[in-house]
Amino acid sequence: MVDNEHSPMDRRISDNSYNNSSVLMESLDDLNSRYADAALPLTIIFGFFTFFGFFGNLLILVVFSFSREYRRNNFKVFVLTLAVIDLITCVTLLPAEMMKQRNYFEFEHAVPCKLKCFFNVFGASSSCNALLVISVDRYRKVVQPFKKQLTPKLAVKLLFGVAIVFPLFLAIPSAIMCGINTTEMVNKFGTNTTIHMCETEERFEKSIWRNIYKLILLILLGGISLAYLIMYAFVMRAAAKQIKAISLQRTHGTWAIPLTPGNNEPNNIESEQFPRDIFREEPPSKREFGNGFYTRRFNGNNCVQTFNFSSNKRTTPMLQRHGFPTKTIIWFILTIVYIVTYLTHNILSFGVSKIVTTTPGLFVTFSFFYRIYFINHIINPLVYAIFLKSFRTSCKNIFPVLKSKLIRPVL
Protein backbone atom coordinates (compact mmCIF):
# COMPACT_ATOMS: atom_id res chain seq x y z
CA MET A 1 0.00 0.00 0.00
CA VAL A 2 1.28 3.44 -0.98
CA ASP A 3 1.46 5.96 1.81
CA ASN A 4 -0.06 9.28 0.56
CA GLU A 5 1.15 11.13 3.63
CA HIS A 6 4.43 13.05 3.39
CA SER A 7 7.26 11.63 5.41
CA PRO A 8 8.87 13.75 8.14
CA MET A 9 11.91 14.29 5.87
CA ASP A 10 9.70 15.61 3.04
CA ARG A 11 7.96 18.02 5.40
CA ARG A 12 11.30 19.41 6.65
CA ILE A 13 12.50 20.00 3.06
CA SER A 14 9.24 21.75 2.25
CA ASP A 15 9.50 23.99 5.33
CA ASN A 16 13.11 24.91 4.52
CA SER A 17 12.18 25.85 0.95
CA TYR A 18 9.40 28.08 2.24
CA ASN A 19 11.70 29.75 4.77
CA ASN A 20 14.40 30.38 2.15
CA SER A 21 11.93 31.94 -0.26
CA SER A 22 10.60 34.22 2.47
CA VAL A 23 14.12 35.28 3.48
CA LEU A 24 14.91 36.27 -0.11
CA MET A 25 12.01 38.74 -0.18
CA GLU A 26 12.97 42.25 0.99
CA SER A 27 9.97 44.24 2.16
CA LEU A 28 9.31 47.77 0.94
CA ASP A 29 9.98 49.16 4.42
CA ASP A 30 13.33 47.41 4.63
CA LEU A 31 14.38 48.49 1.14
CA ASN A 32 13.39 52.10 1.72
CA SER A 33 15.09 52.16 5.13
CA ARG A 34 18.31 50.82 3.61
CA TYR A 35 18.49 53.67 1.11
CA ALA A 36 17.24 56.26 3.61
CA ASP A 37 19.99 55.33 6.07
CA ALA A 38 22.60 55.70 3.33
CA ALA A 39 21.13 59.11 2.38
CA LEU A 40 21.04 60.38 5.98
CA PRO A 41 24.18 62.58 5.54
CA LEU A 42 22.59 64.10 2.44
CA THR A 43 19.38 64.77 4.35
CA ILE A 44 21.40 66.50 7.07
CA ILE A 45 23.12 68.65 4.42
CA PHE A 46 19.75 69.66 3.01
CA GLY A 47 18.63 70.44 6.56
CA PHE A 48 21.62 72.77 6.94
CA PHE A 49 20.73 74.37 3.61
CA THR A 50 17.21 74.94 4.89
CA PHE A 51 18.37 76.47 8.17
CA PHE A 52 21.06 78.67 6.64
CA GLY A 53 18.90 79.69 3.68
CA PHE A 54 15.94 80.63 5.84
CA PHE A 55 17.82 82.78 8.34
CA GLY A 56 20.26 84.14 5.75
CA ASN A 57 17.54 85.36 3.40
CA LEU A 58 15.47 86.60 6.33
CA LEU A 59 18.50 88.64 7.42
CA ILE A 60 18.76 90.09 3.91
CA LEU A 61 15.12 91.15 4.00
CA VAL A 62 15.53 92.79 7.39
CA VAL A 63 18.82 94.53 6.60
CA PHE A 64 17.84 95.94 3.23
CA SER A 65 14.38 96.95 4.45
CA PHE A 66 15.34 98.74 7.68
CA SER A 67 18.99 99.74 7.35
CA ARG A 68 19.67 103.40 6.55
CA GLU A 69 22.55 102.53 4.20
CA TYR A 70 20.25 101.36 1.43
CA ARG A 71 18.05 103.83 -0.38
CA ARG A 72 15.37 102.93 -2.89
CA ASN A 73 17.21 101.89 -6.04
CA ASN A 74 17.37 98.96 -8.44
CA PHE A 75 19.99 97.09 -6.43
CA LYS A 76 17.76 97.08 -3.37
CA VAL A 77 14.77 95.92 -5.43
CA PHE A 78 16.77 93.06 -6.97
CA VAL A 79 18.23 91.94 -3.65
CA LEU A 80 14.82 91.89 -1.93
CA THR A 81 13.20 90.03 -4.84
CA LEU A 82 15.80 87.27 -4.85
CA ALA A 83 15.58 87.03 -1.06
CA VAL A 84 11.81 86.51 -1.23
CA ILE A 85 12.16 83.83 -3.92
CA ASP A 86 14.92 82.04 -2.03
CA LEU A 87 13.04 82.25 1.26
CA ILE A 88 9.94 80.67 -0.31
CA THR A 89 12.10 77.89 -1.73
CA CYS A 90 13.86 77.26 1.58
CA VAL A 91 10.58 76.79 3.49
CA THR A 92 8.86 74.68 0.81
CA LEU A 93 11.10 72.83 -1.62
CA LEU A 94 14.02 71.95 0.65
CA PRO A 95 11.89 70.42 3.46
CA ALA A 96 9.90 68.53 0.80
CA GLU A 97 13.14 67.16 -0.64
CA MET A 98 14.24 66.06 2.82
CA MET A 99 10.97 64.20 3.25
CA LYS A 100 11.44 62.60 -0.16
CA GLN A 101 14.94 61.42 0.75
CA ARG A 102 13.51 59.63 3.80
CA ASN A 103 10.72 58.03 1.74
CA TYR A 104 12.19 57.90 -1.76
CA PHE A 105 10.87 54.44 -2.63
CA GLU A 106 7.87 54.56 -0.30
CA PHE A 107 6.33 57.91 -1.30
CA GLU A 108 2.61 57.19 -1.23
CA HIS A 109 1.01 60.64 -0.83
CA ALA A 110 0.15 62.43 -4.07
CA VAL A 111 -0.54 65.93 -2.70
CA PRO A 112 2.93 66.51 -1.12
CA CYS A 113 4.45 65.07 -4.29
CA LYS A 114 2.58 67.53 -6.53
CA LEU A 115 3.45 70.46 -4.26
CA LYS A 116 7.11 69.51 -4.38
CA CYS A 117 7.09 69.38 -8.19
CA PHE A 118 5.28 72.73 -8.31
CA PHE A 119 7.81 74.56 -6.12
CA ASN A 120 10.67 72.84 -7.90
CA VAL A 121 9.73 74.48 -11.21
CA PHE A 122 8.62 77.73 -9.55
CA GLY A 123 11.91 78.22 -7.69
CA ALA A 124 14.04 77.48 -10.74
CA SER A 125 12.08 79.66 -13.18
CA SER A 126 11.67 82.53 -10.69
CA SER A 127 15.40 82.79 -10.07
CA CYS A 128 16.12 82.39 -13.77
CA ASN A 129 13.78 85.21 -14.81
CA ALA A 130 14.84 87.52 -11.98
CA LEU A 131 18.48 87.15 -12.99
CA LEU A 132 17.46 87.93 -16.57
CA VAL A 133 15.94 91.27 -15.52
CA ILE A 134 19.09 91.98 -13.50
CA SER A 135 21.29 91.17 -16.50
CA VAL A 136 19.33 93.57 -18.68
CA ASP A 137 19.71 96.28 -16.04
CA ARG A 138 23.49 95.68 -15.86
CA TYR A 139 23.74 95.79 -19.65
CA ARG A 140 21.86 99.07 -19.90
CA LYS A 141 23.80 100.75 -17.10
CA VAL A 142 27.29 99.74 -18.22
CA VAL A 143 27.03 99.31 -22.00
CA GLN A 144 24.25 101.79 -22.77
CA PRO A 145 24.41 104.33 -19.93
CA PHE A 146 22.68 107.10 -21.90
CA LYS A 147 19.66 105.10 -22.92
CA LYS A 148 16.51 105.09 -20.84
CA GLN A 149 17.28 103.14 -17.67
CA LEU A 150 15.19 100.78 -15.60
CA THR A 151 13.64 102.70 -12.70
CA PRO A 152 12.94 101.03 -9.33
CA LYS A 153 9.18 101.34 -9.89
CA LEU A 154 9.39 99.69 -13.31
CA ALA A 155 11.77 97.06 -11.95
CA VAL A 156 9.22 96.06 -9.30
CA LYS A 157 6.49 95.68 -11.93
CA LEU A 158 8.74 93.67 -14.25
CA LEU A 159 9.95 91.37 -11.50
CA PHE A 160 6.43 90.77 -10.22
CA GLY A 161 5.22 89.74 -13.67
CA VAL A 162 8.31 87.97 -14.97
CA ALA A 163 9.69 86.40 -11.80
CA ILE A 164 6.50 85.74 -9.79
CA VAL A 165 3.33 85.52 -11.89
CA PHE A 166 4.79 83.83 -14.98
CA PRO A 167 6.63 81.10 -12.96
CA LEU A 168 3.40 80.36 -11.06
CA PHE A 169 1.62 79.52 -14.32
CA LEU A 170 4.70 77.73 -15.66
CA ALA A 171 4.79 75.42 -12.62
CA ILE A 172 1.14 74.33 -12.81
CA PRO A 173 1.66 71.68 -15.56
CA SER A 174 4.46 70.15 -13.51
CA ALA A 175 2.14 69.71 -10.54
CA ILE A 176 -0.54 68.17 -12.76
CA MET A 177 1.74 65.62 -14.41
CA CYS A 178 3.63 64.75 -11.23
CA GLY A 179 2.36 61.99 -8.98
CA ILE A 180 2.99 58.54 -7.52
CA ASN A 181 4.61 56.12 -9.93
CA THR A 182 4.44 52.44 -8.92
CA THR A 183 7.09 50.14 -10.37
CA GLU A 184 9.35 47.19 -9.54
CA MET A 185 12.87 47.38 -8.14
CA VAL A 186 15.41 44.60 -7.76
CA ASN A 187 16.26 44.29 -4.07
CA LYS A 188 19.48 43.06 -2.45
CA PHE A 189 18.38 39.44 -2.77
CA GLY A 190 17.87 39.71 -6.53
CA THR A 191 14.10 39.55 -6.31
CA ASN A 192 11.61 42.31 -7.08
CA THR A 193 10.03 44.71 -4.60
CA THR A 194 7.12 46.98 -5.51
CA ILE A 195 8.08 50.63 -4.89
CA HIS A 196 6.22 53.96 -5.02
CA MET A 197 8.16 57.04 -6.19
CA CYS A 198 7.29 60.71 -6.62
CA GLU A 199 7.80 61.15 -10.34
CA THR A 200 5.84 61.71 -13.51
CA GLU A 201 2.59 59.76 -13.46
CA GLU A 202 2.57 56.73 -15.75
CA ARG A 203 -0.19 58.16 -17.94
CA PHE A 204 1.97 61.20 -18.74
CA GLU A 205 5.32 59.44 -19.25
CA LYS A 206 4.90 59.11 -23.01
CA SER A 207 2.48 61.98 -23.49
CA ILE A 208 3.26 64.50 -26.23
CA TRP A 209 2.24 67.30 -23.85
CA ARG A 210 4.92 66.27 -21.38
CA ASN A 211 7.54 66.33 -24.14
CA ILE A 212 6.36 69.78 -25.27
CA TYR A 213 6.44 71.02 -21.69
CA LYS A 214 9.97 69.71 -21.15
CA LEU A 215 11.06 71.30 -24.43
CA ILE A 216 9.64 74.66 -23.37
CA LEU A 217 11.49 74.52 -20.05
CA LEU A 218 14.71 73.51 -21.80
CA ILE A 219 14.43 76.32 -24.37
CA LEU A 220 13.70 78.87 -21.66
CA LEU A 221 16.65 77.78 -19.54
CA GLY A 222 19.03 77.45 -22.49
CA GLY A 223 17.91 80.65 -24.20
CA ILE A 224 18.02 82.76 -21.04
CA SER A 225 21.40 81.32 -20.03
CA LEU A 226 22.77 82.24 -23.47
CA ALA A 227 21.32 85.74 -23.06
CA TYR A 228 23.12 85.98 -19.69
CA LEU A 229 26.47 85.14 -21.24
CA ILE A 230 26.07 87.48 -24.20
CA MET A 231 25.02 90.46 -22.10
CA TYR A 232 27.71 89.95 -19.48
CA ALA A 233 30.32 89.57 -22.23
CA PHE A 234 29.38 93.05 -23.47
CA VAL A 235 29.29 94.33 -19.89
CA MET A 236 32.78 93.03 -19.13
CA ARG A 237 34.10 94.43 -22.39
CA ALA A 238 32.65 97.87 -21.69
CA ALA A 239 33.86 97.79 -18.09
CA ALA A 240 37.37 96.87 -19.23
CA LYS A 241 37.46 99.89 -21.55
CA GLN A 242 36.22 102.14 -18.78
CA ILE A 243 38.80 100.75 -16.35
CA LYS A 244 41.56 101.43 -18.85
CA ALA A 245 40.41 105.04 -19.19
CA ILE A 246 40.04 105.47 -15.44
CA SER A 247 43.54 104.12 -14.80
CA LEU A 248 44.91 107.14 -16.69
CA GLN A 249 43.34 109.45 -14.14
CA ARG A 250 44.32 108.05 -10.75
CA THR A 251 44.61 111.49 -9.26
CA HIS A 252 42.28 114.49 -9.68
CA GLY A 253 41.48 115.01 -13.30
CA THR A 254 38.81 115.14 -15.95
CA TRP A 255 38.37 113.86 -19.45
CA ALA A 256 35.65 114.36 -21.98
CA ILE A 257 34.14 112.41 -24.84
CA PRO A 258 32.24 114.27 -27.56
CA LEU A 259 28.99 112.57 -28.50
CA THR A 260 26.98 113.46 -31.54
CA PRO A 261 23.17 113.51 -31.30
CA GLY A 262 21.64 110.52 -33.03
CA ASN A 263 24.81 108.43 -32.77
CA ASN A 264 25.97 107.67 -29.22
CA GLU A 265 23.12 109.54 -27.55
CA PRO A 266 20.06 107.45 -28.51
CA ASN A 267 17.73 109.20 -26.09
CA ASN A 268 17.95 112.54 -27.79
CA ILE A 269 15.44 113.72 -30.36
CA GLU A 270 17.19 113.87 -33.70
CA SER A 271 14.94 116.62 -35.00
CA GLU A 272 15.76 118.81 -32.02
CA GLN A 273 18.29 121.55 -32.77
CA PHE A 274 20.50 122.89 -30.04
CA PRO A 275 21.35 126.58 -30.54
CA ARG A 276 25.07 127.20 -30.46
CA ASP A 277 24.71 129.91 -27.87
CA ILE A 278 22.94 127.61 -25.42
CA PHE A 279 24.99 125.85 -22.78
CA ARG A 280 23.13 123.40 -20.57
CA GLU A 281 24.62 121.30 -17.80
CA GLU A 282 22.73 118.48 -16.15
CA PRO A 283 23.07 117.70 -12.44
CA PRO A 284 25.93 115.32 -11.69
CA SER A 285 25.06 111.70 -11.16
CA LYS A 286 27.30 108.96 -9.84
CA ARG A 287 28.63 106.24 -12.07
CA GLU A 288 29.05 102.79 -10.61
CA PHE A 289 32.33 101.94 -12.31
CA GLY A 290 34.34 104.89 -11.11
CA ASN A 291 35.30 106.73 -8.01
CA GLY A 292 33.69 110.01 -9.04
CA PHE A 293 30.87 111.46 -11.09
CA TYR A 294 30.10 112.65 -14.55
CA THR A 295 28.25 115.57 -16.11
CA ARG A 296 26.76 116.01 -19.54
CA ARG A 297 26.89 119.31 -21.39
CA PHE A 298 25.26 120.28 -24.64
CA ASN A 299 27.19 122.83 -26.60
CA GLY A 300 25.77 123.40 -30.05
CA ASN A 301 25.05 120.08 -31.71
CA ASN A 302 27.60 118.25 -29.61
CA CYS A 303 27.20 116.52 -26.30
CA VAL A 304 30.24 116.50 -24.05
CA GLN A 305 30.47 113.98 -21.23
CA THR A 306 32.87 114.97 -18.48
CA PHE A 307 34.18 112.57 -15.86
CA ASN A 308 35.62 113.79 -12.57
CA PHE A 309 37.57 111.42 -10.40
CA SER A 310 39.20 111.60 -7.02
CA SER A 311 41.56 109.14 -5.45
CA ASN A 312 40.79 108.36 -1.83
CA LYS A 313 42.08 104.93 -0.89
CA ARG A 314 41.00 105.23 2.72
CA THR A 315 37.30 105.55 2.01
CA THR A 316 37.00 103.68 -1.32
CA PRO A 317 36.69 99.89 -1.46
CA MET A 318 39.41 98.05 -3.35
CA LEU A 319 37.23 96.97 -6.25
CA GLN A 320 35.96 100.50 -6.77
CA ARG A 321 39.51 101.88 -6.58
CA HIS A 322 40.34 99.65 -9.50
CA GLY A 323 37.26 100.86 -11.29
CA PHE A 324 35.38 97.57 -11.55
CA PRO A 325 31.65 97.61 -10.71
CA THR A 326 31.12 95.68 -7.50
CA LYS A 327 27.41 95.14 -8.11
CA THR A 328 28.14 93.69 -11.53
CA ILE A 329 30.59 91.25 -9.93
CA ILE A 330 27.89 90.14 -7.48
CA TRP A 331 25.26 89.54 -10.14
CA PHE A 332 27.77 87.88 -12.46
CA ILE A 333 28.82 85.39 -9.76
CA LEU A 334 25.22 84.54 -8.87
CA THR A 335 24.37 84.10 -12.56
CA ILE A 336 27.33 81.80 -13.25
CA VAL A 337 26.48 79.68 -10.20
CA TYR A 338 22.91 79.40 -11.45
CA ILE A 339 23.98 78.34 -14.96
CA VAL A 340 26.50 75.74 -13.75
CA THR A 341 24.23 74.14 -11.14
CA TYR A 342 21.15 73.94 -13.34
CA LEU A 343 23.20 72.71 -16.29
CA THR A 344 24.42 69.89 -14.02
CA HIS A 345 20.83 69.19 -12.96
CA ASN A 346 19.56 69.00 -16.54
CA ILE A 347 22.38 66.72 -17.68
CA LEU A 348 21.76 64.33 -14.78
CA SER A 349 18.01 64.38 -15.39
CA PHE A 350 18.56 61.98 -18.30
CA GLY A 351 19.67 59.34 -15.79
CA VAL A 352 16.80 59.65 -13.31
CA SER A 353 15.05 56.59 -14.72
CA LYS A 354 18.11 54.46 -13.84
CA ILE A 355 17.96 55.37 -10.15
CA VAL A 356 16.15 52.11 -9.37
CA THR A 357 19.18 50.11 -10.54
CA THR A 358 21.81 51.92 -8.47
CA THR A 359 23.38 50.92 -5.18
CA PRO A 360 22.75 53.08 -2.06
CA GLY A 361 26.17 54.75 -2.44
CA LEU A 362 25.61 55.72 -6.07
CA PHE A 363 22.08 56.78 -5.20
CA VAL A 364 23.36 59.28 -2.60
CA THR A 365 26.06 60.67 -4.92
CA PHE A 366 23.62 61.07 -7.79
CA SER A 367 21.01 62.72 -5.56
CA PHE A 368 23.52 65.28 -4.25
CA PHE A 369 24.67 66.48 -7.66
CA TYR A 370 21.14 66.23 -9.06
CA ARG A 371 19.99 68.71 -6.40
CA ILE A 372 23.15 70.83 -6.42
CA TYR A 373 21.04 73.78 -7.63
CA PHE A 374 19.81 74.24 -4.05
CA ILE A 375 23.02 76.22 -3.58
CA ASN A 376 21.42 79.06 -5.58
CA HIS A 377 18.94 79.67 -2.78
CA ILE A 378 21.47 79.93 0.05
CA ILE A 379 24.54 81.55 -1.51
CA ASN A 380 23.30 85.15 -1.72
CA PRO A 381 24.03 86.10 1.93
CA LEU A 382 27.60 84.83 1.56
CA VAL A 383 28.21 86.77 -1.65
CA TYR A 384 26.81 89.99 -0.18
CA ALA A 385 28.91 89.56 2.96
CA ILE A 386 32.10 89.06 0.92
CA PHE A 387 31.68 91.95 -1.52
CA LEU A 388 29.58 94.51 0.37
CA LYS A 389 31.18 96.08 3.41
CA SER A 390 27.97 98.02 4.01
CA PHE A 391 26.07 94.73 4.30
CA ARG A 392 28.49 93.42 6.92
CA THR A 393 28.23 96.66 8.85
CA SER A 394 24.44 96.68 8.62
CA CYS A 395 24.26 93.11 9.91
CA LYS A 396 26.13 94.24 13.03
CA ASN A 397 23.95 97.31 13.54
CA ILE A 398 20.56 95.95 12.53
CA PHE A 399 19.47 94.82 15.99
CA PRO A 400 19.93 98.26 17.62
CA VAL A 401 18.05 99.79 14.67
CA LEU A 402 15.18 97.32 15.03
CA LYS A 403 15.11 97.88 18.77
CA SER A 404 14.84 101.64 18.30
CA LYS A 405 12.02 101.18 15.78
CA LEU A 406 10.05 98.62 17.76
CA ILE A 407 10.52 100.03 21.22
CA ARG A 408 9.39 103.65 21.23
CA PRO A 409 9.46 105.83 24.35
CA VAL A 410 6.10 106.34 25.99
CA LEU A 411 5.20 110.03 26.22
Phi, psi and omega in degrees: 000136181273129180275114180280348180279143177290142176286160178304323179296318180297320181294322179294321178296318179296318180294320179294322178296319179295317181294320180295319180294326179287327179293325183282003178256115177267125182290163179297321179297317181293317180297315181294320179295325180297316179284325179294322178294321178293327182270006182301317176301321178295320177297321178295320177299315178295328175294321175296318176303316181297313181296308182294318180294321180295306184287328178294313179288328174295321177297320177299315180299316182292314184296310184285343179272325187249341183288143182284344184288343187245114177270176182284105175213180183296321181300316179297318179298315181295316181298315181294322180296311179297324179295320178296314179299314181292324179294317177300318180294320183291334181262356180239295188290315183295314175298324178295323178292324176296318178295323179293322179297328179280341182224044188297318183258005180226041181270105189246003183250119187287322185296309176301326179296314180294322178295320178297314179297323180297308183288338176296312179288321181298313181297318181293312183289327178296311179297319181299312183288324177296318178294331176294315178299320179296320179296319177297318179297317178298317181298315181294319185288322185267315184273322182234066186292342183258003171276168179298127185264162179283118179276158178303321180295316178292324179297320178298316180295316180297314181295322179296317181283316187278322187256353180239299186293308181301314177298329177300313179290326181292333183274345183299312179301326178297319179293325181292315185279346181275146180181197182271122179250118181263127181210184180252145178225136179285122182273187185290345179266358180089001176261175183262141174234133179285125183239161179230115184242152176273097181214196176292133178299150185300327183287345179255356187299321181248019180285142178293331179292325177293318178296321178295318180297316178296324179294320178298314179298320180293319179294318179298312181295313181294316181294316180292321177298319177295321177297320175307306187297319180295312182295318180289334174296316177293322180296313180296323179295314179295319180296322179297319178296319181292322178296319179298320179290321182292326182297339178283346182235065182281341174251187181302132179178167179225156171212155187229148177235119177285133179239134180265137178301136179090352180250283180264001180240075188295339185282345184284166178262117188296331181281349181282132179254132179260114178303144184289344180265005180261130176236117183236133179238128180274155179301144180296147174222145187282142173257142185288330189273357183229169177259065182179211180211168178231160173229154176242134180233141176250117179233105187069228180265010181249146175249127181248125179256123183246130179251133178241129184233149173226146181254112179222090187289340182286326185253353184255129177301158186300314183297323179286330177296326178275359173088359184270137184290116182296318181297322178297321177300316180300309183292326179294317179297313180297324179291317179296318177300318179298312183298313184295315184290319180283332173295318176300316179299316182290325177294316181288340181298337178289345180254010181297323183295340181270004184297333183285351180254004184268160174280165179304321180295313178294326179298316180293315180298314179298316183297323180296308182288333177292330179252023182296341181292350174300337180301329180303330187268359180234352188277338185304313179302323179294316181296317178297319181294327181285317190259344183244105176296324179297327178291318178297318179294318181295325178297325178287328187260359188291326183291318173299324179295315179296321180296321180290330180280324184275325181255103181256144180294140179275122180280000000 
